[in-house]
């Protein structure tokens, strides 16, 4: 489970970086959406950890709050880029 959580968390960051490096707002948005999917995967893994008591509920709640905040930031960034009108 630890390995899966690490991979999902890493995927969030690497997809943001890969999209940014594509020098195309359309590609960037695509990779930001892939990053959102990885974030949802991470949230699901954390919920499973909570359900089977692999970590304290307090720590899981703290991480889920961070995930929620990051999700809001990703959505805002996607909206901002899409409003820019440069969707190659």
Beta strands, then each sheet from edge to edge (+ up, - down):
end
